[in-house]
């Protein structure tokens, strides 16, 4: 014979209190999202205004919308976007190629000094970039690379390969060794294992490194400003500064230019976000 137990008063109060706590959490998250999105909403609203609407309705949208602001912004920002895409694509290819090979060697081969060499590579992340600015500039100048794409691409590959090697080595170390042993038993060579097994399995971390590299190229400001004086070679971060000088106080085209410049990053993150999250999770799991 079973006995029915009645909930105590404390348990009833706890159950009633849960929805209130959830409402508080939801309200806090909504407030955080609103604060985070407020600058972007302001940018979108302002991009459709002329100066008169901007001063009369600073926060609120105003009619009519000035779609021509985007035509003006696109005409000015397009060369800078093309330059940034060229630098980002070349940097991603270089960083992924160097990092994959280095990570594969560190994760799957045993040789004297392997751990020491990996620690030395990881220690490079602790060196502030400003410390190498002058030597790097002198080296690029002596090699005749100023005002070329190479002066932007090579430093990105050199610095990005450090983080890429660390992330990829951690990820590849988490791949079961049995897969590589089975391929060797089937007669697969090391290059075949690298191309047919390791690379497809490493797509998540490759996507992570690619997104981090593109974001770094897009946000890099001081180095392109220092090494590039040709307007056709300026990247988007520096180009927007000169666009601001050309636009003067025309806030509508100026904010439209900022919005147009941010669209490629937004599209890339939406498309490759699953690879980014999978690469981060795999790297964390491998590290543990």
Backbone as numpy.savetxt, mean C-alpha at the origin, in Angstrom:
# Nx Ny Nz CAx CAy CAz Cx Cy Cz
-36.46 -37.94 36.34 -37.31 -36.75 36.34 -36.42 -35.51 36.34
-36.62 -34.60 35.41 -35.78 -33.41 35.27 -36.38 -32.26 36.04
-35.52 -31.40 36.52 -35.95 -30.22 37.25 -35.68 -29.00 36.42
-36.62 -28.08 36.43 -36.48 -26.84 35.68 -35.81 -25.80 36.56
-34.79 -25.17 36.03 -34.09 -24.14 36.78 -34.55 -22.77 36.28
-34.78 -21.88 37.18 -35.20 -20.52 36.84 -34.00 -19.61 36.84
-33.92 -18.70 35.88 -32.77 -17.78 35.83 -32.77 -16.85 37.04
-31.60 -16.58 37.53 -31.47 -15.67 38.65 -31.64 -14.23 38.18
-31.83 -13.35 39.12 -32.01 -11.93 38.79 -30.75 -11.36 38.15
-29.57 -11.81 38.62 -28.33 -11.30 38.05 -28.18 -11.71 36.59
-28.58 -12.96 36.27 -28.49 -13.42 34.89 -29.44 -12.65 33.99
-30.63 -12.37 34.49 -31.59 -11.60 33.70 -31.07 -10.20 33.41
-30.49 -9.57 34.45 -29.94 -8.22 34.25 -28.78 -8.24 33.25
-27.96 -9.31 33.29 -26.83 -9.40 32.36 -27.31 -9.53 30.92
-28.39 -10.35 30.73 -28.93 -10.51 29.38 -29.52 -9.20 28.88
-30.20 -8.48 29.75 -30.78 -7.21 29.34 -29.73 -6.15 29.06
-28.58 -6.30 29.71 -27.53 -5.30 29.58 -26.74 -5.48 28.27
-26.75 -6.69 27.69 -25.97 -6.95 26.49 -26.38 -6.07 25.31
-27.68 -5.95 24.99 -28.02 -5.08 23.86 -27.56 -3.66 24.05
-27.62 -3.16 25.28 -27.15 -1.80 25.53 -25.66 -1.67 25.24
-24.90 -2.68 25.65 -23.47 -2.65 25.36 -23.21 -2.71 23.86
-23.99 -3.53 23.16 -23.82 -3.61 21.71 -24.17 -2.30 21.04
-25.21 -1.64 21.53 -25.55 -0.34 20.97 -24.42 0.65 21.18
-23.78 0.59 22.34 -22.66 1.50 22.60 -21.49 1.23 21.69
-21.20 -0.08 21.47 -20.10 -0.43 20.56 -20.41 0.02 19.15
-21.65 -0.21 18.70 -22.03 0.19 17.34 -21.97 1.70 17.18
-22.43 2.42 18.21 -22.38 3.89 18.13 -20.94 4.38 18.06
-20.05 3.74 18.84 -18.65 4.14 18.80 -18.01 3.85 17.45
-18.33 2.70 16.85 -17.78 2.37 15.54 -18.30 3.32 14.46
-19.60 3.64 14.55 -20.17 4.58 13.58 -19.50 5.94 13.69
-19.27 6.39 14.92 -18.60 7.68 15.11 -17.18 7.65 14.57
-16.47 6.53 14.78 -15.10 6.41 14.28 -15.07 6.43 12.75
-16.02 5.71 12.12 -16.08 5.70 10.67 -16.42 7.08 10.13
-17.34 7.78 10.80 -17.73 9.11 10.35 -16.56 10.08 10.42
-15.79 10.02 11.51 -14.63 10.90 11.64 -13.57 10.57 10.59
-13.39 9.27 10.31 -12.38 8.86 9.32 -12.77 9.27 7.91
-14.06 9.18 7.59 -14.51 9.48 6.23 -14.80 10.96 6.00
-14.86 11.75 7.05 -15.22 13.17 6.90 -14.31 13.92 5.94
-12.97 13.77 6.01 -12.13 14.50 5.04 -12.40 14.09 3.59
-12.67 12.80 3.37 -12.91 12.34 1.99 -14.26 12.83 1.49
-15.27 12.84 2.37 -16.56 13.38 1.96 -16.46 14.86 1.64
-15.68 15.58 2.44 -15.47 17.00 2.18 -14.76 17.21 0.85
-13.80 16.34 0.53 -13.08 16.44 -0.74 -14.02 16.21 -1.91
-14.90 15.20 -1.79 -15.84 14.91 -2.87 -16.81 16.06 -3.06
-17.36 16.58 -1.97 -18.34 17.67 -2.04 -17.70 18.92 -2.65
-16.49 19.25 -2.22 -15.83 20.47 -2.70 -15.41 20.35 -4.15
-15.16 19.13 -4.63 -14.69 18.96 -6.01 -15.75 19.36 -7.03
-17.01 19.50 -6.63 -18.08 19.88 -7.56 -18.45 21.36 -7.45
-17.68 22.14 -6.72 -18.03 23.54 -6.49 -17.11 24.47 -7.26
-17.61 25.70 -7.47 -16.71 26.77 -7.86 -16.36 27.57 -6.61
-15.56 28.60 -6.76 -15.11 29.32 -5.58 -16.24 30.02 -4.84
-17.21 30.53 -5.57 -18.33 31.21 -4.92 -19.14 30.23 -4.07
-19.41 29.04 -4.60 -20.13 28.03 -3.83 -19.29 27.55 -2.66
-17.98 27.51 -2.85 -17.10 27.05 -1.78 -17.17 27.99 -0.58
-17.19 29.29 -0.80 -17.23 30.25 0.31 -18.63 30.38 0.91
-19.66 30.21 0.09 -21.03 30.37 0.60 -21.51 29.12 1.33
-21.17 27.93 0.83 -21.57 26.66 1.45 -20.33 25.82 1.66
-19.66 26.09 2.78 -18.36 25.45 3.00 -18.51 23.95 3.18
-19.49 23.49 3.94 -19.64 22.07 4.23 -20.66 21.37 3.34
-21.76 22.03 3.06 -22.87 21.38 2.38 -22.66 21.38 0.87
-23.25 20.39 0.16 -23.21 20.42 -1.31 -23.98 21.62 -1.84
-23.60 22.06 -3.03 -24.24 23.24 -3.64 -24.53 22.93 -5.10
-25.67 23.39 -5.56 -26.07 23.24 -6.95 -25.85 24.55 -7.70
-25.50 24.48 -8.97 -25.30 23.27 -9.78 -23.93 22.66 -9.58
-23.82 21.37 -9.89 -22.53 20.70 -9.81 -21.67 21.12 -11.00
-20.39 21.34 -10.74 -19.46 21.76 -11.78 -18.61 20.55 -12.19
-19.15 19.78 -13.13 -18.45 18.59 -13.59 -17.18 18.94 -14.37
-17.11 20.16 -14.86 -15.93 20.55 -15.63 -14.67 20.60 -14.77
-14.86 20.63 -13.44 -13.69 20.59 -12.56 -12.88 19.31 -12.78
-13.56 18.21 -13.06 -12.86 16.94 -13.26 -12.14 16.92 -14.61
-12.71 17.56 -15.60 -12.01 17.65 -16.89 -10.72 18.45 -16.73
-10.80 19.56 -16.00 -9.60 20.36 -15.74 -8.58 19.58 -14.94
-9.05 18.89 -13.91 -8.14 18.13 -13.06 -7.48 16.99 -13.84
-8.26 16.28 -14.65 -7.70 15.17 -15.42 -6.65 15.66 -16.41
-6.89 16.78 -17.04 -5.92 17.32 -18.00 -4.60 17.64 -17.30
-4.66 18.11 -16.07 -3.44 18.49 -15.35 -2.76 17.29 -14.69
-3.55 16.35 -14.16 -2.99 15.27 -13.35 -2.58 14.06 -14.18
-3.12 13.92 -15.38 -2.87 12.73 -16.19 -1.39 12.42 -16.39
-0.52 13.37 -16.74 0.91 13.03 -16.90 1.53 12.52 -15.61
1.12 13.07 -14.47 1.68 12.62 -13.20 1.20 11.21 -12.85
-0.05 10.89 -13.19 -0.55 9.54 -12.95 0.21 8.52 -13.79
0.46 8.86 -15.05 1.20 7.94 -15.92 2.61 7.70 -15.38
3.27 8.76 -14.94 4.61 8.61 -14.38 4.58 7.73 -13.12
3.59 7.94 -12.25 3.50 7.14 -11.03 3.21 5.68 -11.35
2.37 5.43 -12.35 2.07 4.05 -12.74 3.30 3.34 -13.29
4.11 4.06 -14.08 5.33 3.46 -14.63 6.30 3.11 -13.50
6.51 4.05 -12.59 7.42 3.81 -11.47 6.89 2.69 -10.58
5.58 2.70 -10.30 5.01 1.68 -9.42 5.10 0.29 -10.05
4.78 0.18 -11.35 4.82 -1.13 -12.01 6.25 -1.69 -12.04
7.21 -0.85 -12.42 8.60 -1.32 -12.47 9.10 -1.68 -11.07
8.72 -0.90 -10.07 9.16 -1.18 -8.70 8.55 -2.48 -8.19
7.28 -2.71 -8.49 6.63 -3.95 -8.04 7.31 -5.17 -8.66
7.57 -5.11 -9.97 8.22 -6.24 -10.65 9.60 -6.48 -10.05
10.38 -5.43 -9.85 11.72 -5.60 -9.31 11.71 -6.12 -7.88
10.84 -5.56 -7.04 10.80 -5.97 -5.64 10.32 -7.41 -5.51
9.27 -7.77 -6.24 8.75 -9.13 -6.16 9.78 -10.14 -6.65
10.48 -9.83 -7.74 11.48 -10.75 -8.28 12.62 -10.96 -7.28
13.17 -9.87 -6.77 14.30 -9.98 -5.83 13.86 -10.64 -4.52
12.71 -10.23 -4.01 12.25 -10.75 -2.72 11.89 -12.22 -2.78
11.25 -12.64 -3.88 10.88 -14.05 -4.00 12.10 -14.96 -4.02
13.08 -14.60 -4.81 14.29 -15.43 -4.89 15.00 -15.46 -3.53
15.17 -14.29 -2.92 15.85 -14.25 -1.62 15.07 -15.01 -0.56
13.75 -14.82 -0.52 12.94 -15.50 0.48 12.96 -17.01 0.28
12.93 -17.46 -0.96 12.97 -18.89 -1.25 14.28 -19.50 -0.78
15.37 -18.79 -1.00 16.68 -19.30 -0.57 16.75 -19.34 0.96
16.30 -18.29 1.63 16.37 -18.25 3.09 15.44 -19.29 3.73
14.30 -19.55 3.11 13.31 -20.44 3.72 13.57 -21.91 3.45
14.16 -22.25 2.30 14.24 -23.65 1.90 15.65 -24.21 1.76
16.67 -23.40 1.94 18.03 -23.89 1.82 18.77 -23.67 3.14
19.66 -24.57 3.43 20.49 -24.47 4.64 21.93 -24.21 4.21
22.51 -23.14 4.72 23.90 -22.81 4.40 24.48 -22.03 5.57
25.80 -22.03 5.73 26.41 -21.35 6.87 26.14 -19.85 6.85
25.78 -19.32 8.01 25.52 -17.89 8.15 24.17 -17.45 7.65
23.26 -18.40 7.39 21.95 -18.03 6.86 21.19 -17.13 7.81
21.10 -17.52 9.08 20.35 -16.72 10.04 21.00 -15.37 10.29
22.34 -15.35 10.32 23.03 -14.07 10.54 22.78 -13.11 9.38
22.83 -13.63 8.18 22.59 -12.79 7.00 21.16 -12.27 6.99
20.20 -13.11 7.38 18.80 -12.66 7.42 18.59 -11.60 8.48
19.25 -11.74 9.62 19.16 -10.71 10.67 19.74 -9.39 10.19
20.84 -9.45 9.45 21.44 -8.23 8.92 20.50 -7.55 7.93
19.82 -8.35 7.11 18.85 -7.76 6.17 17.70 -7.13 6.93
17.20 -7.82 7.95 16.10 -7.27 8.75 16.53 -6.00 9.48
17.81 -5.93 9.87 18.29 -4.74 10.58 18.28 -3.50 9.70
18.29 -3.68 8.39 18.23 -2.52 7.50 16.94 -1.73 7.65
15.88 -2.39 8.13 14.63 -1.68 8.35 14.72 -0.67 9.47
15.73 -0.83 10.34 15.89 0.08 11.48 16.69 1.33 11.11
17.27 1.35 9.91 18.06 2.50 9.47 17.10 3.55 8.92
17.07 4.76 9.47 16.16 5.79 8.95 16.52 6.18 7.52
15.52 6.38 6.70 15.77 6.69 5.29 16.50 8.01 5.11
16.31 8.94 6.03 16.97 10.25 5.91 18.48 10.11 6.04
18.95 9.03 6.70 20.39 8.85 6.89 21.09 8.53 5.58
20.38 7.89 4.66 20.98 7.52 3.37 20.62 8.49 2.26
19.96 9.58 2.58 19.46 10.48 1.54 20.60 11.12 0.75
21.55 11.72 1.44 22.64 12.42 0.76 23.55 11.45 0.01
24.01 10.33 0.64 24.83 9.38 -0.15 24.09 8.83 -1.37
22.79 8.57 -1.23 22.04 8.05 -2.36 21.91 9.09 -3.47
21.69 10.34 -3.09 21.59 11.40 -4.09 22.91 11.57 -4.84
24.03 11.56 -4.12 25.35 11.72 -4.75 25.62 10.55 -5.69
25.26 9.33 -5.26 25.49 8.17 -6.10 24.64 8.23 -7.38
23.39 8.61 -7.25 22.52 8.73 -8.42 23.01 9.83 -9.36
23.51 10.93 -8.80 24.02 12.02 -9.64 25.27 11.59 -10.38
26.18 10.90 -9.69 27.41 10.46 -10.35 27.14 9.41 -11.43
26.06 8.68 -11.29 25.70 7.67 -12.29 24.87 8.27 -13.42
24.56 9.56 -13.35 23.82 10.23 -14.40 22.36 9.84 -14.47
21.75 9.51 -13.33 20.36 9.04 -13.32 19.36 10.09 -12.89
19.82 11.29 -12.56 18.87 12.34 -12.20 17.99 12.66 -13.40
16.74 13.00 -13.11 15.75 13.30 -14.16 15.50 12.12 -15.09
15.52 10.91 -14.52 15.13 9.71 -15.24 14.23 8.89 -14.33
13.53 7.94 -14.93 12.70 7.05 -14.12 13.54 6.17 -13.21
14.77 5.88 -13.62 15.61 4.98 -12.82 15.94 5.55 -11.46
16.03 6.86 -11.35 16.35 7.46 -10.06 15.22 7.27 -9.06
14.02 6.98 -9.55 12.89 6.69 -8.68 12.70 5.19 -8.48
12.98 4.41 -9.51 12.71 2.97 -9.45 13.74 2.23 -8.60
15.02 2.49 -8.84 16.07 1.73 -8.15 16.02 1.91 -6.63
15.88 3.13 -6.08 15.77 3.23 -4.63 14.55 2.51 -4.06
13.44 2.52 -4.78 12.26 1.80 -4.31 12.52 0.30 -4.26
13.20 -0.23 -5.27 13.51 -1.66 -5.26 14.47 -1.99 -4.12
15.48 -1.15 -3.92 16.47 -1.41 -2.87 15.85 -1.41 -1.48
14.96 -0.46 -1.23 14.34 -0.37 0.10 13.17 -1.33 0.24
12.37 -1.49 -0.80 11.21 -2.37 -0.71 11.56 -3.84 -0.66
12.71 -4.22 -1.22 13.10 -5.63 -1.20 13.40 -6.12 0.21
13.75 -5.21 1.12 14.02 -5.62 2.50 12.74 -6.12 3.17
11.70 -5.29 3.14 10.42 -5.71 3.72 9.82 -6.88 2.95
9.96 -6.86 1.62 9.43 -7.95 0.83 10.08 -9.28 1.17
11.39 -9.29 1.37 12.09 -10.53 1.72 11.63 -11.06 3.07
11.45 -10.16 4.03 11.01 -10.60 5.36 9.62 -11.20 5.31
8.69 -10.52 4.65 7.32 -11.02 4.57 7.25 -12.34 3.80
7.94 -12.39 2.67 7.86 -13.60 1.84 8.59 -14.77 2.49
9.69 -14.52 3.15 10.40 -15.61 3.81 9.54 -16.22 4.91
8.86 -15.37 5.69 7.97 -15.88 6.73 6.82 -16.67 6.15
6.27 -16.19 5.04 5.15 -16.87 4.40 5.59 -18.21 3.80
6.71 -18.21 3.08 7.18 -19.43 2.42 7.59 -20.48 3.44
8.13 -20.03 4.59 8.51 -20.99 5.63 7.31 -21.74 6.18
6.12 -21.16 6.05 4.91 -21.84 6.52 4.34 -22.83 5.54
4.86 -22.91 4.32 4.40 -23.90 3.34 4.96 -25.27 3.73
4.14 -26.32 3.79 4.64 -27.65 4.20 5.79 -28.13 3.33
6.82 -28.62 3.97 7.99 -29.11 3.25 7.66 -30.34 2.42
6.61 -31.07 2.82 6.25 -32.28 2.09 5.92 -32.01 0.62
5.38 -30.82 0.33 5.05 -30.49 -1.05 6.32 -30.39 -1.90
7.34 -29.78 -1.33 8.60 -29.65 -2.06 9.31 -31.01 -2.18
9.22 -31.82 -1.11 9.85 -33.15 -1.16 9.17 -34.03 -2.20
7.84 -33.94 -2.29 7.13 -34.75 -3.29 7.51 -34.32 -4.71
7.68 -33.03 -4.93 8.08 -32.55 -6.25 9.48 -33.02 -6.60
10.38 -33.05 -5.62 11.74 -33.53 -5.88 11.74 -35.02 -6.20
10.88 -35.79 -5.52 10.78 -37.22 -5.82 10.26 -37.47 -7.22
9.42 -36.56 -7.71 8.91 -36.67 -9.08 9.89 -36.18 -10.12
11.06 -35.72 -9.68 12.10 -35.31 -10.61 12.09 -33.84 -10.97
11.34 -33.01 -10.22 11.29 -31.58 -10.51 12.59 -30.91 -10.06
13.11 -30.04 -10.90 14.32 -29.30 -10.55 13.96 -28.12 -9.66
14.98 -27.48 -9.10 14.74 -26.33 -8.22 14.03 -25.19 -8.94
14.44 -24.81 -10.18 13.67 -23.77 -10.89 12.22 -24.17 -11.13
11.98 -25.46 -11.42 10.61 -25.91 -11.66 9.79 -25.82 -10.37
10.38 -26.19 -9.25 9.70 -26.08 -7.95 9.39 -24.61 -7.65
10.34 -23.75 -7.95 10.16 -22.32 -7.69 9.01 -21.76 -8.52
8.94 -22.12 -9.80 7.94 -21.54 -10.70 6.58 -22.20 -10.57
6.55 -23.52 -10.37 5.29 -24.26 -10.43 4.63 -24.46 -9.08
5.39 -24.41 -8.00 4.82 -24.66 -6.68 4.89 -23.42 -5.79
6.10 -22.90 -5.65 6.27 -21.81 -4.69 5.57 -20.52 -5.12
5.70 -20.15 -6.38 5.09 -18.89 -6.84 3.57 -18.90 -6.77
2.88 -19.95 -7.27 1.41 -19.94 -7.14 0.94 -19.90 -5.69
1.62 -20.62 -4.80 1.22 -20.62 -3.40 1.51 -19.29 -2.71
2.41 -18.51 -3.28 2.81 -17.24 -2.65 2.04 -16.05 -3.19
0.99 -16.25 -3.97 0.23 -15.14 -4.52 -0.31 -14.19 -3.44
-0.80 -14.69 -2.29 -1.28 -13.74 -1.27 -0.20 -12.77 -0.79
0.99 -13.28 -0.49 2.03 -12.39 0.01 2.58 -11.52 -1.11
2.55 -12.02 -2.36 2.95 -11.18 -3.49 1.99 -10.00 -3.62
0.69 -10.27 -3.48 -0.28 -9.17 -3.51 -0.07 -8.18 -2.39
0.30 -8.67 -1.21 0.57 -7.77 -0.08 1.74 -6.86 -0.39
2.84 -7.44 -0.86 4.03 -6.64 -1.19 3.73 -5.66 -2.31
2.95 -6.07 -3.29 2.62 -5.18 -4.40 1.81 -3.98 -3.92
0.83 -4.20 -3.06 0.02 -3.09 -2.55 0.86 -2.14 -1.70
1.71 -2.69 -0.86 2.57 -1.84 -0.03 3.51 -1.02 -0.91
4.03 -1.62 -1.98 4.93 -0.91 -2.88 4.22 0.22 -3.62
3.03 -0.07 -4.14 2.28 0.97 -4.86 1.94 2.12 -3.93
1.54 1.81 -2.71 1.24 2.88 -1.76 2.49 3.71 -1.44
3.62 3.04 -1.32 4.87 3.77 -1.06 5.23 4.69 -2.21
5.09 4.21 -3.44 5.38 5.05 -4.61 4.42 6.22 -4.68
3.14 5.98 -4.43 2.13 7.03 -4.53 2.34 8.12 -3.48
2.82 7.73 -2.29 2.97 8.70 -1.20 4.37 9.31 -1.12
5.30 8.80 -1.90 6.66 9.33 -1.85 6.68 10.77 -2.39
7.22 11.67 -1.61 7.18 13.08 -1.99 8.57 13.70 -2.06
9.36 13.55 -1.01 10.60 14.32 -0.93 11.63 13.85 -1.95
11.79 12.53 -2.14 12.80 12.04 -3.09 12.49 12.45 -4.53
11.25 12.29 -5.03 10.97 12.80 -6.38 11.13 14.31 -6.50
10.77 15.04 -5.44 10.96 16.49 -5.47 12.43 16.86 -5.57
13.29 16.06 -4.95 14.73 16.35 -4.93 15.42 15.96 -6.22
14.98 14.89 -6.87 15.74 14.32 -7.99 15.11 14.57 -9.35
13.88 15.04 -9.41 13.19 15.24 -10.68 12.83 16.71 -10.85
13.28 17.29 -11.95 12.89 18.65 -12.31 12.11 18.70 -13.62
12.13 17.61 -14.38 11.36 17.53 -15.62 9.89 17.28 -15.27
9.01 18.17 -15.69 7.60 18.08 -15.32 6.95 16.81 -15.84
7.42 16.28 -16.96 6.82 15.06 -17.52 7.18 13.81 -16.73
8.18 13.89 -15.87 8.62 12.75 -15.08 8.16 12.81 -13.63
7.49 13.89 -13.26 7.07 14.03 -11.86 5.96 13.04 -11.53
6.06 12.46 -10.34 5.01 11.55 -9.87 3.85 12.35 -9.31
2.78 11.65 -8.95 1.53 12.32 -8.63 1.64 13.13 -7.34
2.42 12.68 -6.37 2.52 13.42 -5.11 3.16 14.79 -5.33
4.21 14.84 -6.15 4.87 16.12 -6.46 4.04 16.90 -7.48
3.45 16.20 -8.43 2.67 16.89 -9.44 1.49 17.63 -8.86
0.85 17.07 -7.83 -0.28 17.77 -7.20 0.16 19.07 -6.55
1.41 19.12 -6.08 1.91 20.37 -5.51 2.00 21.45 -6.57
2.50 21.10 -7.75 2.60 22.07 -8.83 1.22 22.38 -9.41
0.32 21.40 -9.39 -1.05 21.64 -9.83 -1.73 22.65 -8.91
-1.43 22.55 -7.62 -1.99 23.51 -6.68 -1.48 24.92 -6.97
-0.21 25.02 -7.34 0.32 26.34 -7.69 -0.29 26.89 -8.96
-0.58 25.99 -9.92 -1.19 26.42 -11.17 -2.65 26.79 -10.98
-3.35 26.06 -10.09 -4.78 26.31 -9.89 -5.03 27.54 -9.03
-4.03 27.95 -8.26 -4.21 29.11 -7.40 -5.26 28.83 -6.35
-6.32 29.62 -6.37 -7.39 29.46 -5.40 -8.61 28.77 -5.99
-8.49 28.06 -7.08 -9.60 27.32 -7.67 -9.73 26.00 -6.93
-10.54 26.02 -5.87 -10.59 24.86 -4.98 -11.29 23.67 -5.63
-12.27 23.91 -6.49 -12.97 22.80 -7.12 -12.06 21.91 -7.94
-11.34 22.43 -8.94 -10.40 21.60 -9.70 -9.30 21.01 -8.83
-8.88 21.76 -7.80 -7.81 21.27 -6.94 -8.25 20.01 -6.19
-9.42 20.04 -5.58 -9.91 18.86 -4.86 -10.30 17.75 -5.82
-10.76 18.10 -7.01 -11.03 17.07 -8.02 -9.74 16.36 -8.41
-8.63 17.10 -8.49 -7.34 16.48 -8.78 -6.91 15.53 -7.68
-7.12 15.93 -6.42 -6.80 15.02 -5.32 -7.61 13.74 -5.40
-8.89 13.89 -5.74 -9.76 12.71 -5.82 -9.35 11.80 -6.98
-9.06 12.38 -8.14 -8.63 11.59 -9.29 -7.33 10.85 -8.97
-6.42 11.50 -8.26 -5.15 10.88 -7.94 -5.29 9.72 -6.96
-6.35 9.73 -6.15 -6.53 8.67 -5.16 -7.30 7.48 -5.70
-7.94 7.61 -6.87 -8.76 6.52 -7.42 -7.94 5.28 -7.71
-6.75 5.34 -8.35 -6.00 4.11 -8.61 -5.69 3.30 -7.36
-5.31 3.97 -6.27 -5.04 3.26 -5.02 -6.29 2.59 -4.50
-7.42 3.29 -4.57 -8.67 2.72 -4.10 -9.07 1.49 -4.90
-8.93 1.57 -6.22 -9.29 0.44 -7.08 -8.37 -0.75 -6.80
-7.07 -0.51 -6.67 -6.13 -1.60 -6.40 -6.43 -2.28 -5.08
-6.75 -1.49 -4.06 -7.02 -2.10 -2.76 -8.31 -2.91 -2.79
-9.33 -2.43 -3.47 -10.59 -3.17 -3.56 -10.37 -4.49 -4.30
-9.60 -4.46 -5.39 -9.39 -5.65 -6.20 -8.50 -6.67 -5.48
-7.44 -6.19 -4.82 -6.46 -7.08 -4.23 -6.53 -7.15 -2.71
-7.61 -6.69 -2.12 -7.70 -6.68 -0.65 -7.66 -8.09 -0.08
-8.30 -9.06 -0.78 -8.30 -10.42 -0.25 -6.89 -11.01 -0.23
-6.08 -10.68 -1.24 -4.69 -11.14 -1.24 -3.89 -10.44 -0.14
-4.18 -9.17 0.06 -3.48 -8.41 1.10 -3.75 -9.02 2.48
-5.02 -9.27 2.80 -5.39 -9.83 4.09 -4.85 -11.25 4.25
-4.93 -12.03 3.17 -4.40 -13.41 3.25 -2.90 -13.41 3.45
-2.20 -12.49 2.81 -0.75 -12.42 2.97 -0.35 -11.99 4.37
-1.09 -11.03 4.95 -0.80 -10.61 6.32 -1.08 -11.73 7.30
-2.22 -12.41 7.14 -2.56 -13.51 8.05 -1.57 -14.66 7.92
-1.17 -14.97 6.68 -0.19 -16.04 6.50 1.16 -15.69 7.10
1.56 -14.42 6.97 2.83 -13.99 7.54 2.82 -14.06 9.05
1.70 -13.66 9.68 1.59 -13.71 11.13 1.59 -15.16 11.62
0.83 -16.02 10.90 0.78 -17.43 11.29 2.15 -18.08 11.16
2.88 -17.74 10.07 4.20 -18.29 9.90 5.18 -17.83 10.95
5.01 -16.54 11.37 5.91 -16.00 12.40 5.72 -16.72 13.74
4.46 -17.15 14.03 4.21 -17.85 15.28 4.62 -19.32 15.17
